[in-house]
Amino acid sequence: RYRTDRKKIKGFVFSQVGDNLNTFYRENLPFELTSAQKRIIREIRYDFATGEQMNRLLQGDVGSGKTLVALMLMLIALDNNFQACMMAPTEILANQHYHTLTEQLKGMDVKIGLLTGSTKKSVREQLHKDLLTGDLQILIGTHALIEDTVQFANLGLVIIDEQHRFGVAQRAKLWNKNTNPPHILVMT
């Protein structure tokens, strides 16, 4: 009932599934997807095609495969010529996501970066350049992602891990990283 009442915000259309997702699915998928994972990916693909901004919550226990679902959705963003980012509440969790995703993307032509408060200045400057050119496709990080200096060429999907650790104002800053707000998936 509330869903129809909410204000519709124009969003980006992700109309295709391409090489990134297909290659990952065929060659890198670490285990068979559960029926629940398949269902949520199907539902979100539908959301991606509506032309409205998606704003979804994905709940699941630790180890339920939320990060794998998030990665597959980020690959759909890449297949539609958008960038994606994932914001985690701590450096430890951001590092963990970065290493997990890097491992799962092994052998694929996907450029992924990590940005936290302790990222060295020279690395940070290169990340900023690569984001603006679009060379860096996925950025994982902490609240460092919302700094004004972090600008994307074409951010289409934002994944926020552990939403309750971030305030509304912090999340809203990510919405303004593109002309239309990116799709938002919150994992908890």
C-alpha positions in Angstrom: 0.0 0.0 0.0 2.7 2.5 1.0 4.7 1.6 -2.1 2.2 3.3 -4.4 2.0 6.4 -2.2 5.7 7.1 -2.3 7.1 9.8 -4.6 8.6 8.3 -7.7 12.1 9.5 -8.4 13.5 9.2 -11.9 16.2 6.6 -12.0 18.6 5.0 -14.5 17.4 2.1 -16.6 19.6 -0.9 -16.6 18.1 -2.7 -19.5 20.7 -5.4 -20.3 22.7 -8.2 -18.8 26.0 -8.5 -20.6 29.5 -9.9 -20.5 30.4 -9.0 -16.9 27.4 -10.8 -15.3 27.4 -13.7 -17.8 31.1 -14.3 -17.4 30.9 -14.2 -13.7 27.9 -16.5 -13.6 29.5 -19.1 -16.0 33.1 -19.0 -14.7 33.5 -17.4 -11.3 30.3 -18.1 -9.3 31.6 -19.8 -6.2 28.4 -21.9 -5.6 25.0 -22.5 -6.9 22.6 -19.6 -6.1 19.7 -20.4 -3.7 16.1 -19.9 -4.9 15.9 -16.9 -2.6 19.0 -15.3 -4.2 17.7 -15.9 -7.7 14.3 -14.4 -6.7 15.8 -11.2 -5.2 18.1 -10.7 -8.3 15.0 -11.2 -10.6 13.0 -8.7 -8.5 15.8 -6.1 -8.5 16.4 -6.6 -12.3 12.7 -5.7 -12.7 13.3 -2.6 -10.5 16.3 -1.6 -12.6 14.1 -1.6 -15.8 11.3 0.6 -14.5 13.0 4.0 -15.0 12.5 4.8 -11.4 15.2 4.9 -8.7 15.3 1.7 -6.8 15.6 1.9 -3.0 15.6 -1.6 -1.5 16.5 -3.3 1.8 18.1 -6.7 1.6 18.0 -8.6 4.9 19.8 -11.8 5.6 21.9 -13.6 8.2 25.6 -13.5 8.1 26.8 -16.0 5.5 23.4 -15.9 3.6 25.1 -14.6 0.4 24.1 -10.9 0.5 27.5 -9.8 -0.7 27.4 -12.3 -3.7 24.0 -10.9 -4.6 25.4 -7.3 -4.3 28.3 -8.2 -6.6 26.0 -9.6 -9.2 23.9 -6.5 -9.1 27.0 -4.3 -9.4 28.0 -6.3 -12.5 24.6 -5.5 -14.1 25.4 -1.8 -13.4 28.7 -2.3 -15.2 27.0 -4.1 -18.1 24.9 -0.9 -18.6 28.0 1.4 -18.5 27.5 2.6 -15.0 29.8 2.5 -12.0 28.9 1.0 -8.6 30.1 1.5 -5.0 29.7 -0.3 -1.7 29.9 1.6 1.6 30.7 -0.2 4.8 30.7 1.2 8.3 34.2 0.2 9.3 37.6 -0.2 7.6 37.7 -3.8 8.6 34.4 -4.6 6.9 35.4 -2.5 3.8 38.7 -4.4 3.5 36.8 -7.7 3.9 34.4 -6.8 1.1 37.2 -5.6 -1.1 39.2 -8.8 -0.7 36.1 -11.0 -1.1 35.0 -9.2 -4.3 38.6 -9.1 -5.7 38.9 -12.8 -5.2 35.5 -13.5 -6.8 36.3 -11.3 -9.8 39.7 -13.0 -10.5 40.4 -13.3 -14.2 37.7 -10.8 -15.1 38.4 -7.4 -16.7 36.8 -5.4 -13.8 38.7 -2.7 -12.1 37.8 -2.4 -8.4 39.3 0.0 -5.8 39.3 0.5 -2.0 38.9 3.9 -0.3 39.1 4.3 3.5 40.3 6.9 5.9 43.8 5.3 5.9 44.2 5.2 2.1 47.5 6.9 1.2 47.3 10.3 -0.5 48.9 9.1 -3.7 46.6 6.0 -4.0 43.6 8.3 -3.2 44.6 10.7 -5.9 44.8 7.9 -8.5 41.5 6.5 -7.4 39.9 9.9 -7.9 41.3 10.2 -11.4 40.2 6.7 -12.3 36.7 7.3 -11.0 36.3 10.4 -13.1 37.6 8.7 -16.3 35.4 5.7 -15.6 38.4 3.3 -15.6 37.6 2.4 -12.0 34.3 0.6 -12.1 33.6 -0.5 -8.6 34.7 1.4 -5.4 34.5 -0.2 -2.0 35.0 2.0 1.0 33.9 3.5 4.3 32.2 6.9 4.8 35.3 8.2 2.9 33.1 7.6 -0.2 30.9 10.5 0.6 33.7 13.1 0.7 33.1 15.9 -1.8 36.4 15.1 -3.6 35.0 11.6 -4.5 33.3 12.1 -7.9 32.2 9.4 -10.3 32.0 9.5 -14.1 28.6 7.7 -14.0 27.5 6.2 -10.7 24.5 4.0 -11.1 24.3 1.7 -8.1 25.1 2.3 -4.4 25.2 -0.6 -1.9 25.2 0.3 1.7 26.1 -2.3 4.2 24.7 -2.0 7.8 22.5 1.0 7.1 21.9 1.7 10.8 25.5 2.8 11.2 25.0 5.6 8.7 22.8 8.7 9.1 20.3 10.0 6.6 22.5 12.9 5.6 25.5 10.6 4.9 23.4 8.4 2.7 21.9 11.4 0.9 25.4 12.6 -0.1 25.8 9.4 -2.2 22.5 10.2 -4.0 24.1 13.4 -5.3 27.1 11.8 -7.0 25.3 11.7 -10.4 22.7 13.8 -12.3 19.9 11.4 -11.3 20.2 9.5 -8.0 21.7 6.1 -8.3 19.8 2.9 -7.4 20.3 2.1 -3.7 20.5 -1.3 -2.1 20.9 -1.4 1.7 22.1 -4.7 3.2 21.4 -5.5 6.9 
